[in-house]
Amino acid sequence: MLWFILDSPHKYAYFRSCGGNQMSKLFVERHLDGNYAVERSGADRASAILPTQAEAIARAEEIDPNAEILVERVRNTSVGGRDQWRKP
């Protein structure tokens, strides 16, 4: 099993909960400045930084149409809280 150091503890927890599979995953994550980054797990830098979550999701689909896209929750909802991953 390969291990990666991921820059977000939530990405690391998700990676571990999935058994560390090598399936292609793209994460859409909110930055402190309000922009959204598209990142692969284990990447040193973002593949794209966009002003809205919708644009970031669309860009992630362009980058790798076959990847599993996971979006960081930015508010509490009835189905999940902040800092959890959801599918678009």
C-alpha positions as CSV (number, residue, x, y, z in Angstrom):
1,M,0.0,0.0,0.0
2,L,1.3,3.4,-0.9
3,W,1.1,6.4,1.5
4,F,1.0,10.0,0.6
5,I,1.4,13.1,2.7
6,L,-1.6,15.2,1.9
7,D,-1.7,18.9,2.8
8,S,-5.3,18.7,4.3
9,P,-6.1,16.5,7.2
10,H,-9.5,15.9,5.7
11,K,-8.0,14.7,2.4
12,Y,-5.8,12.3,4.5
13,A,-8.8,11.0,6.5
14,Y,-10.8,10.4,3.3
15,F,-7.8,8.7,1.6
16,R,-7.4,6.4,4.6
17,S,-11.2,5.7,4.8
18,C,-11.2,4.6,1.2
19,G,-8.4,2.1,1.9
20,G,-5.8,4.2,0.1
21,N,-6.9,3.0,-3.3
22,Q,-5.1,4.6,-6.3
23,M,-8.4,5.6,-8.0
24,S,-8.1,9.0,-9.5
25,K,-9.5,11.7,-7.2
26,L,-9.8,15.4,-7.6
27,F,-10.6,17.6,-4.6
28,V,-12.4,21.0,-4.8
29,E,-11.3,22.9,-1.8
30,R,-12.0,26.4,-0.5
31,H,-9.0,28.6,0.2
32,L,-8.8,31.3,2.9
33,D,-9.0,34.0,0.2
34,G,-12.4,32.7,-0.9
35,N,-11.2,31.1,-4.2
36,Y,-11.6,27.4,-4.9
37,A,-8.7,25.1,-5.8
38,V,-8.8,21.9,-7.8
39,E,-6.2,19.5,-6.5
40,R,-5.2,15.8,-6.9
41,S,-4.5,13.9,-3.8
42,G,-0.8,14.1,-2.9
43,A,-0.2,17.1,-5.3
44,D,2.2,19.8,-4.3
45,R,0.1,22.5,-5.8
46,A,-3.4,23.1,-7.2
47,S,-4.2,22.2,-10.8
48,A,-6.5,25.3,-11.0
49,I,-7.7,28.1,-8.8
50,L,-11.1,29.6,-9.6
51,P,-13.4,32.2,-8.0
52,T,-16.5,30.0,-7.6
53,Q,-17.1,26.5,-6.5
54,A,-19.2,25.8,-9.6
55,E,-16.4,26.9,-11.9
56,A,-13.9,24.7,-9.9
57,I,-16.2,21.7,-10.2
58,A,-16.5,22.3,-14.0
59,R,-12.7,22.6,-14.3
60,A,-12.2,19.4,-12.4
61,E,-14.5,17.6,-14.8
62,E,-12.4,19.0,-17.7
63,I,-9.1,18.0,-16.2
64,D,-10.1,14.3,-15.7
65,P,-13.7,13.3,-16.7
66,N,-13.1,9.8,-15.2
67,A,-11.9,11.0,-11.8
68,E,-14.0,10.9,-8.6
69,I,-14.6,14.6,-7.7
70,L,-14.9,15.4,-4.0
71,V,-16.1,18.9,-2.9
72,E,-15.3,20.4,0.5
73,R,-18.5,21.4,2.4
74,V,-18.4,25.0,3.2
75,R,-21.4,25.2,5.5
76,N,-23.5,22.9,7.7
77,T,-26.4,21.2,6.1
78,S,-28.9,18.5,7.1
79,V,-26.8,15.8,5.3
80,G,-23.3,16.9,6.5
81,G,-21.2,19.4,8.3
82,R,-18.4,21.7,7.4
83,D,-15.0,20.3,6.4
84,Q,-16.5,17.1,5.1
85,W,-16.3,15.9,1.5
86,R,-19.3,15.5,-0.8
87,K,-19.9,14.6,-4.4
88,P,-21.0,17.4,-6.7
